């Protein structure tokens, strides 16, 4: 968890461990979040409960989690988590989610809370076509939960990389196709303003796993 007004070097602020342990920005164990203060101001209880929900969440098998910093320009507090899907196959799927909290509600959010997320998936096959963006977004809309209606928005981008020279010589596949998503939404908070941040992180982890192909694709380039 990042209290954005607690300064650290640069634009990043001190972050709490995720899950429990050592900060991604220091090598020393962190103080208990429940007693942290924000330059003399008490950290909101809803923020502390969000931290607790992340610490107690169940981690999904096959997903590696790592805390990442959140810029203090984005919000007063934030939770940043990077996730990599470890399936052992040729597909590469990774992403991150940031859960932001503002002390005062923001008109553009319609809330004190906001989630922003990124996903990237690539494979050494030519499996993407013009329908991929629509199908990917439809899948996201079906899977994502805990979202305020009509606040989900984002983009889906396709890319195709071809390696040359030494990169192609030492690469098993010189061509890869990829898909990237940039998404944001306002999460549903409780009546008291608290948020189950752990469930929001889990939603994104579950979606990342769906981006990893479950079947072997035949690469027409190799024919």
TORKOL-4160 file (C-alpha; in steps of 0.2 Angstrom, whole numbers, padded with zeros to 4 digits, m for minus):
223
<pt num="1" X="0000" Y="0000" Z="0000"/>
<pt num="2" X="0007" Y="0017" Z="m0004"/>
<pt num="3" X="0003" Y="0032" Z="0006"/>
<pt num="4" X="0006" Y="0045" Z="m0008"/>
<pt num="5" X="0010" Y="0059" Z="0003"/>
<pt num="6" X="0024" Y="0050" Z="0013"/>
<pt num="7" X="0038" Y="0055" Z="0002"/>
<pt num="8" X="0052" Y="0043" Z="m0005"/>
<pt num="9" X="0065" Y="0047" Z="m0017"/>
<pt num="10" X="0058" Y="0053" Z="m0034"/>
<pt num="11" X="0040" Y="0053" Z="m0037"/>
<pt num="12" X="0037" Y="0037" Z="m0028"/>
<pt num="13" X="0031" Y="0035" Z="m0010"/>
<pt num="14" X="0035" Y="0022" Z="0003"/>
<pt num="15" X="0025" Y="0006" Z="0000"/>
<pt num="16" X="0020" Y="m0008" Z="0012"/>
<pt num="17" X="0025" Y="m0026" Z="0009"/>
<pt num="18" X="0014" Y="m0037" Z="m0003"/>
<pt num="19" X="0010" Y="m0049" Z="0004"/>
<pt num="20" X="0019" Y="m0048" Z="0021"/>
<pt num="21" X="0037" Y="m0045" Z="0020"/>
<pt num="22" X="0049" Y="m0033" Z="0013"/>
<pt num="23" X="0046" Y="m0017" Z="0003"/>
<pt num="24" X="0049" Y="m0017" Z="m0016"/>
<pt num="25" X="0058" Y="0000" Z="m0013"/>
<pt num="26" X="0069" Y="m0005" Z="0002"/>
<pt num="27" X="0078" Y="m0019" Z="0009"/>
<pt num="28" X="0071" Y="m0017" Z="0027"/>
<pt num="29" X="0055" Y="m0024" Z="0034"/>
<pt num="30" X="0041" Y="m0011" Z="0035"/>
<pt num="31" X="0032" Y="m0005" Z="0050"/>
<pt num="32" X="0014" Y="m0011" Z="0054"/>
<pt num="33" X="0002" Y="m0002" Z="0042"/>
<pt num="34" X="m0012" Y="m0001" Z="0055"/>
<pt num="35" X="m0001" Y="0011" Z="0065"/>
<pt num="36" X="0006" Y="0021" Z="0050"/>
<pt num="37" X="0003" Y="0040" Z="0049"/>
<pt num="38" X="0003" Y="0051" Z="0034"/>
<pt num="39" X="0013" Y="0066" Z="0039"/>
<pt num="40" X="0003" Y="0068" Z="0055"/>
<pt num="41" X="m0013" Y="0063" Z="0047"/>
<pt num="42" X="m0021" Y="0046" Z="0052"/>
<pt num="43" X="m0022" Y="0034" Z="0037"/>
<pt num="44" X="m0040" Y="0031" Z="0033"/>
<pt num="45" X="m0048" Y="0015" Z="0041"/>
<pt num="46" X="m0054" Y="0010" Z="0024"/>
<pt num="47" X="m0037" Y="0011" Z="0017"/>
<pt num="48" X="m0030" Y="0000" Z="0031"/>
<pt num="49" X="m0044" Y="m0013" Z="0028"/>
<pt num="50" X="m0040" Y="m0013" Z="0009"/>
<pt num="51" X="m0022" Y="m0017" Z="0014"/>
<pt num="52" X="m0028" Y="m0031" Z="0025"/>
<pt num="53" X="m0039" Y="m0038" Z="0011"/>
<pt num="54" X="m0023" Y="m0040" Z="0000"/>
<pt num="55" X="m0013" Y="m0048" Z="0014"/>
<pt num="56" X="m0026" Y="m0061" Z="0017"/>
<pt num="57" X="m0031" Y="m0065" Z="m0001"/>
<pt num="58" X="m0028" Y="m0082" Z="m0008"/>
<pt num="59" X="m0015" Y="m0082" Z="m0022"/>
<pt num="60" X="m0019" Y="m0091" Z="m0038"/>
<pt num="61" X="m0008" Y="m0106" Z="m0043"/>
<pt num="62" X="0003" Y="m0103" Z="m0057"/>
<pt num="63" X="0003" Y="m0084" Z="m0055"/>
<pt num="64" X="0018" Y="m0075" Z="m0048"/>
<pt num="65" X="0014" Y="m0059" Z="m0038"/>
<pt num="66" X="0025" Y="m0044" Z="m0034"/>
<pt num="67" X="0022" Y="m0027" Z="m0027"/>
<pt num="68" X="0026" Y="m0012" Z="m0038"/>
<pt num="69" X="0026" Y="0006" Z="m0034"/>
<pt num="70" X="0012" Y="0018" Z="m0038"/>
<pt num="71" X="0016" Y="0036" Z="m0043"/>
<pt num="72" X="0010" Y="0049" Z="m0030"/>
<pt num="73" X="0003" Y="0059" Z="m0044"/>
<pt num="74" X="m0011" Y="0046" Z="m0047"/>
<pt num="75" X="m0019" Y="0047" Z="m0030"/>
<pt num="76" X="m0017" Y="0049" Z="m0011"/>
<pt num="77" X="m0015" Y="0030" Z="m0008"/>
<pt num="78" X="m0012" Y="0016" Z="m0020"/>
<pt num="79" X="m0009" Y="m0003" Z="m0021"/>
<pt num="80" X="0001" Y="m0009" Z="m0035"/>
<pt num="81" X="0004" Y="m0027" Z="m0040"/>
<pt num="82" X="0012" Y="m0035" Z="m0055"/>
<pt num="83" X="0007" Y="m0053" Z="m0060"/>
<pt num="84" X="0016" Y="m0066" Z="m0071"/>
<pt num="85" X="0007" Y="m0081" Z="m0077"/>
<pt num="86" X="0019" Y="m0096" Z="m0075"/>
<pt num="87" X="0012" Y="m0110" Z="m0086"/>
<pt num="88" X="0029" Y="m0116" Z="m0093"/>
<pt num="89" X="0023" Y="m0115" Z="m0111"/>
<pt num="90" X="0028" Y="m0103" Z="m0125"/>
<pt num="91" X="0015" Y="m0091" Z="m0121"/>
<pt num="92" X="0020" Y="m0076" Z="m0111"/>
<pt num="93" X="0006" Y="m0067" Z="m0101"/>
<pt num="94" X="0009" Y="m0054" Z="m0088"/>
<pt num="95" X="0001" Y="m0038" Z="m0081"/>
<pt num="96" X="m0002" Y="m0026" Z="m0067"/>
<pt num="97" X="m0016" Y="m0018" Z="m0057"/>
<pt num="98" X="m0016" Y="m0002" Z="m0047"/>
<pt num="99" X="m0030" Y="0001" Z="m0034"/>
<pt num="100" X="m0031" Y="0020" Z="m0031"/>
<pt num="101" X="m0039" Y="0029" Z="m0017"/>
<pt num="102" X="m0042" Y="0048" Z="m0015"/>
<pt num="103" X="m0047" Y="0056" Z="0001"/>
<pt num="104" X="m0060" Y="0066" Z="m0008"/>
<pt num="105" X="m0072" Y="0058" Z="m0021"/>
<pt num="106" X="m0067" Y="0062" Z="m0039"/>
<pt num="107" X="m0080" Y="0067" Z="m0051"/>
<pt num="108" X="m0072" Y="0057" Z="m0065"/>
<pt num="109" X="m0072" Y="0041" Z="m0054"/>
<pt num="110" X="m0088" Y="0044" Z="m0046"/>
<pt num="111" X="m0080" Y="0037" Z="m0030"/>
<pt num="112" X="m0064" Y="0038" Z="m0019"/>
<pt num="113" X="m0058" Y="0022" Z="m0027"/>
<pt num="114" X="m0052" Y="0018" Z="m0045"/>
<pt num="115" X="m0044" Y="0003" Z="m0053"/>
<pt num="116" X="m0032" Y="0004" Z="m0068"/>
<pt num="117" X="m0024" Y="m0012" Z="m0075"/>
<pt num="118" X="m0013" Y="m0018" Z="m0089"/>
<pt num="119" X="m0011" Y="m0035" Z="m0098"/>
<pt num="120" X="0000" Y="m0042" Z="m0111"/>
<pt num="121" X="0000" Y="m0058" Z="m0119"/>
<pt num="122" X="0011" Y="m0065" Z="m0133"/>
<pt num="123" X="0013" Y="m0081" Z="m0142"/>
<pt num="124" X="0025" Y="m0088" Z="m0155"/>
<pt num="125" X="0011" Y="m0091" Z="m0167"/>
<pt num="126" X="0000" Y="m0081" Z="m0179"/>
<pt num="127" X="m0016" Y="m0082" Z="m0169"/>
<pt num="128" X="m0023" Y="m0065" Z="m0168"/>
<pt num="129" X="m0035" Y="m0057" Z="m0181"/>
<pt num="130" X="m0047" Y="m0043" Z="m0183"/>
<pt num="131" X="m0059" Y="m0051" Z="m0171"/>
<pt num="132" X="m0047" Y="m0053" Z="m0157"/>
<pt num="133" X="m0050" Y="m0036" Z="m0149"/>
<pt num="134" X="m0069" Y="m0038" Z="m0148"/>
<pt num="135" X="m0068" Y="m0056" Z="m0142"/>
<pt num="136" X="m0055" Y="m0051" Z="m0129"/>
<pt num="137" X="m0065" Y="m0037" Z="m0123"/>
<pt num="138" X="m0081" Y="m0048" Z="m0122"/>
<pt num="139" X="m0071" Y="m0060" Z="m0112"/>
<pt num="140" X="m0065" Y="m0046" Z="m0100"/>
<pt num="141" X="m0083" Y="m0040" Z="m0098"/>
<pt num="142" X="m0089" Y="m0057" Z="m0093"/>
<pt num="143" X="m0076" Y="m0061" Z="m0081"/>
<pt num="144" X="m0073" Y="m0045" Z="m0071"/>
<pt num="145" X="m0084" Y="m0043" Z="m0056"/>
<pt num="146" X="m0086" Y="m0030" Z="m0042"/>
<pt num="147" X="m0087" Y="m0015" Z="m0055"/>
<pt num="148" X="m0099" Y="0000" Z="m0055"/>
<pt num="149" X="m0110" Y="m0001" Z="m0070"/>
<pt num="150" X="m0104" Y="0009" Z="m0085"/>
<pt num="151" X="m0087" Y="0014" Z="m0078"/>
<pt num="152" X="m0077" Y="0000" Z="m0087"/>
<pt num="153" X="m0067" Y="0006" Z="m0101"/>
<pt num="154" X="m0051" Y="0003" Z="m0110"/>
<pt num="155" X="m0042" Y="m0002" Z="m0126"/>
<pt num="156" X="m0036" Y="m0018" Z="m0134"/>
<pt num="157" X="m0020" Y="m0017" Z="m0145"/>
<pt num="158" X="m0013" Y="m0030" Z="m0157"/>
<pt num="159" X="0005" Y="m0032" Z="m0162"/>
<pt num="160" X="0016" Y="m0043" Z="m0172"/>
<pt num="161" X="0035" Y="m0044" Z="m0169"/>
<pt num="162" X="0048" Y="m0052" Z="m0181"/>
<pt num="163" X="0065" Y="m0055" Z="m0175"/>
<pt num="164" X="0080" Y="m0053" Z="m0186"/>
<pt num="165" X="0099" Y="m0056" Z="m0185"/>
<pt num="166" X="0106" Y="m0064" Z="m0169"/>
<pt num="167" X="0089" Y="m0063" Z="m0161"/>
<pt num="168" X="0081" Y="m0073" Z="m0175"/>
<pt num="169" X="0095" Y="m0086" Z="m0175"/>
<pt num="170" X="0094" Y="m0090" Z="m0156"/>
<pt num="171" X="0076" Y="m0089" Z="m0155"/>
<pt num="172" X="0065" Y="m0104" Z="m0156"/>
<pt num="173" X="0052" Y="m0093" Z="m0165"/>
<pt num="174" X="0057" Y="m0078" Z="m0174"/>
<pt num="175" X="0039" Y="m0072" Z="m0175"/>
<pt num="176" X="0027" Y="m0068" Z="m0161"/>
<pt num="177" X="0009" Y="m0060" Z="m0160"/>
<pt num="178" X="0003" Y="m0051" Z="m0145"/>
<pt num="179" X="m0011" Y="m0043" Z="m0137"/>
<pt num="180" X="m0011" Y="m0028" Z="m0125"/>
<pt num="181" X="m0025" Y="m0021" Z="m0114"/>
<pt num="182" X="m0026" Y="m0005" Z="m0104"/>
<pt num="183" X="m0042" Y="m0004" Z="m0093"/>
<pt num="184" X="m0049" Y="0006" Z="m0079"/>
<pt num="185" X="m0065" Y="0005" Z="m0069"/>
<pt num="186" X="m0073" Y="0011" Z="m0053"/>
<pt num="187" X="m0074" Y="m0004" Z="m0041"/>
<pt num="188" X="m0090" Y="m0007" Z="m0030"/>
<pt num="189" X="m0086" Y="m0001" Z="m0012"/>
<pt num="190" X="m0095" Y="m0006" Z="0004"/>
<pt num="191" X="m0108" Y="0006" Z="0012"/>
<pt num="192" X="m0094" Y="0012" Z="0024"/>
<pt num="193" X="m0083" Y="0016" Z="0010"/>
<pt num="194" X="m0071" Y="0001" Z="0012"/>
<pt num="195" X="m0065" Y="m0010" Z="m0003"/>
<pt num="196" X="m0060" Y="m0028" Z="m0004"/>
<pt num="197" X="m0044" Y="m0024" Z="m0014"/>
<pt num="198" X="m0039" Y="m0042" Z="m0013"/>
<pt num="199" X="m0054" Y="m0047" Z="m0024"/>
<pt num="200" X="m0050" Y="m0034" Z="m0037"/>
<pt num="201" X="m0033" Y="m0041" Z="m0038"/>
<pt num="202" X="m0039" Y="m0058" Z="m0040"/>
<pt num="203" X="m0051" Y="m0054" Z="m0053"/>
<pt num="204" X="m0037" Y="m0047" Z="m0064"/>
<pt num="205" X="m0026" Y="m0062" Z="m0060"/>
<pt num="206" X="m0040" Y="m0074" Z="m0066"/>
<pt num="207" X="m0042" Y="m0064" Z="m0082"/>
<pt num="208" X="m0023" Y="m0065" Z="m0085"/>
<pt num="209" X="m0024" Y="m0083" Z="m0084"/>
<pt num="210" X="m0038" Y="m0084" Z="m0098"/>
<pt num="211" X="m0026" Y="m0075" Z="m0109"/>
<pt num="212" X="m0014" Y="m0089" Z="m0109"/>
<pt num="213" X="m0019" Y="m0102" Z="m0123"/>
<pt num="214" X="m0025" Y="m0118" Z="m0116"/>
<pt num="215" X="m0022" Y="m0128" Z="m0132"/>
<pt num="216" X="m0007" Y="m0130" Z="m0144"/>
<pt num="217" X="m0009" Y="m0119" Z="m0159"/>
<pt num="218" X="m0001" Y="m0124" Z="m0176"/>
<pt num="219" X="0010" Y="m0110" Z="m0183"/>
<pt num="220" X="0006" Y="m0108" Z="m0201"/>
<pt num="221" X="0022" Y="m0099" Z="m0204"/>
<pt num="222" X="0032" Y="m0115" Z="m0201"/>
<pt num="223" X="0022" Y="m0124" Z="m0214"/>
